Amino acid sequence: MKGLISIITFLIVGILTAFYIGFGFPDATESTAVDVEIVGLHEKFTLKFSHVVAENTPKGLAAAYFAELVSEKTGGWVEIQVYPNGVLYDAQEEFDALKNGEVQMIAPAFSEVTVRDPKWIVMDLPYLFDSEAKVEQAFEGSVGELLLKSIEREGFKGLAFWDNGFKQLTNNVRPIILPEDVHGLLFRVMPSEALFKTYQTVGAAAVTISFNDVYNALRDGVIDGQENTLSNIYSKGFYQQQQYMTITNHNYLGYVVLIDPEFWRTLPEVYQSSILEAMEEVTAWQRHHARELNKEMLERIAVGSNIEIYEQTEEERAVWRKALKPLYDVYEPIIGKELLDEFAKLQNDY
């Protein structure tokens, strides 16, 4: 069975190299591979990279590109084996698999991290960002440093932040424009306390369902709706089971790329440098690609379905912010004033 999975994974990566929904990988021909004869390295290292989303999503494509770049930069002496779609583990099982050395890399969503490190709840506070520029500034500045230091104390080494995009709301009951429109509805969310409380605050309810089971839950009426990025809504076909979608940008869905720190320490420094260099290149590419992909997926959903799409206005967004603002005070003791102050500075920079 494991052999079959490896073959399938190899084929998937090969296919992805030729198909990127119109967004090909950058030319990597100028990458300089490590000369193992010069540095005296003759041991091959293999890393299993597990994630739960589809191959044609921002994270799925980034993982495939990362594997390609690392192989080029190390002359094939470091191999990244990518396992998408939760074929090895679900989102929470991945953490234990990483700690136990069963996989060496994962890229969990911020909401998934909150189960292991409560400080990351800050990333699930509603309307934390109002632009992609502020998201980028946060990850590349002191906010990113504080978050990575925090997760390191939990036994994980963070390498980078990857983007997916802003979340949107879909449901099967009615158009969602103002907070009262979600009253009495049941939404699927990731396992984050802040997300549960967000919906409770506006009179709705929330439940956690495995990502790969959401489509069936929508189809069978187990839940009324869900929140997700446009690329996930499209790639998993959620829009096919929903009547209404509101462009809210109420939360930002991103990922933190984690590696097993014990495995990291076994890697020769030259390979560590190659991996970090590859990660930096992939992260820059992935950030741009995620934004473009979400735009394209919105167009595809609009043209290829009968779902009713409504875009939230700034005035409506202000009403939502006011209704959900108490959550910031609720979670300050858990998140810490230092981290919240950094976000406040970020908002005041513009």
LINDA-V147595 format. One record per pair of residues at least 6 apart in sequence whose ideal C-beta (glycine too) atoms are under 7 Angstrom apart, sorted by the first residue. I is the first residue (numbers start at 1). J is the second residue. Records with the same first field share a line. If there is no record, write none. Layout:
I = J, J
This chain:
5 = 83, 87
6 = 81
9 = 81, 82, 83
12 = 55, 84
13 = 64, 67, 82
16 = 55, 61, 64
17 = 68
20 = 61
21 = 56, 293, 296
23 = 289, 292, 293
25 = 65, 68
26 = 285
28 = 69, 72
31 = 69, 72, 73
33 = 72, 73, 74, 75
34 = 73, 74, 75, 77, 270, 274
36 = 42, 75, 77
39 = 270
41 = 77, 268, 270
44 = 77, 79
45 = 77, 78, 267, 271
46 = 79, 81
47 = 80, 81, 104, 105
48 = 81, 83, 103, 104
49 = 63, 67, 80, 81, 82, 83, 105
50 = 83, 88, 89, 94, 97, 103, 106
51 = 59, 60, 63, 84, 106, 107
52 = 85, 86, 90, 91, 211
53 = 59, 60, 84, 232
54 = 60, 84, 85, 235, 236
55 = 64, 84
56 = 235
57 = 231, 232, 235
58 = 162, 163, 164, 231, 286, 289, 290, 293
59 = 107, 162, 164, 255
60 = 84
61 = 289
62 = 162, 282, 286
63 = 82, 107
64 = 82
65 = 282, 285
66 = 80, 278, 279, 282
67 = 80, 82
69 = 278, 281, 282
70 = 78, 80, 274, 275, 278
71 = 79
73 = 274, 277, 278
74 = 271, 274
78 = 271, 274, 275
86 = 212
88 = 103
89 = 97
90 = 210
91 = 108, 112, 211
92 = 112, 115, 191
94 = 103, 106, 108
95 = 116
97 = 103
98 = 106, 156, 258, 260
99 = 155
101 = 260, 263
104 = 259, 260, 263
105 = 257, 258, 259
106 = 258
107 = 162, 255, 256, 257
108 = 255, 256, 258
109 = 190, 253, 255
110 = 120, 123, 124, 254, 256
111 = 124, 190, 191, 192, 195
112 = 190, 191
113 = 120, 151, 256
114 = 120, 121, 124, 192, 193
115 = 191
116 = 154
117 = 150, 151, 154
118 = 334
119 = 150, 335, 336, 339
120 = 147
121 = 192, 193, 194, 331, 334, 335
122 = 335, 339, 340, 343
124 = 192, 194, 195, 251
125 = 194, 327, 328, 331
126 = 198, 250, 251, 324, 327
127 = 250, 317, 320, 321, 324
128 = 252, 343
129 = 135, 252
132 = 291
134 = 346
135 = 252
136 = 287
137 = 346
138 = 144, 346
139 = 161
142 = 342
143 = 342, 343, 346
144 = 161
146 = 338, 339, 342
148 = 158
151 = 158, 256
152 = 158
155 = 261
156 = 258, 261
157 = 258, 259, 261, 264
158 = 256, 257, 258
159 = 257, 259, 279
160 = 257, 279, 283
161 = 254, 256
162 = 254, 255, 257, 283, 286
163 = 254, 286, 287, 290
164 = 229, 231, 232, 253, 254, 255, 290
165 = 229, 230, 231, 253, 290, 291, 294
166 = 229, 249, 252
167 = 227, 228, 229, 250, 251, 253
168 = 227, 228, 230, 233, 245, 246, 247, 248
169 = 176, 225, 227, 245, 246, 248
170 = 225, 226, 233, 238, 239, 242, 244, 245
171 = 185, 224, 225, 242, 244
172 = 224, 225, 242, 243
173 = 185, 224
174 = 181, 244
175 = 181, 244, 246, 308, 310
176 = 182, 244, 246
177 = 246, 310, 316
178 = 316, 319
179 = 202, 319, 320, 323
182 = 199, 202, 203, 204
183 = 203, 204
184 = 203, 204
185 = 204, 224, 225
186 = 205, 207, 223, 224
187 = 199, 204, 206, 223, 224, 225, 226, 227
188 = 207, 209, 214, 217, 223, 226
189 = 195, 196, 206, 208, 227
190 = 208
191 = 208
194 = 327, 331
195 = 206
196 = 206
197 = 327, 330
198 = 324, 327
199 = 205, 206
201 = 323, 324, 326, 327
202 = 323
207 = 223
209 = 217, 223
214 = 226, 236, 238
215 = 236, 237, 238, 241
217 = 223
218 = 226, 238, 241, 242
219 = 241
225 = 242
226 = 238
227 = 251
228 = 238
229 = 253, 294
230 = 294, 297, 298
231 = 293, 294, 297
233 = 239, 301
234 = 297, 300, 301
239 = 245, 301, 305, 307
240 = 305
242 = 307
243 = 307, 308
244 = 307, 308
245 = 307, 309
246 = 310, 312
247 = 309, 311, 312
248 = 312
250 = 320
257 = 279
264 = 272
301 = 307
302 = 309
332 = 340
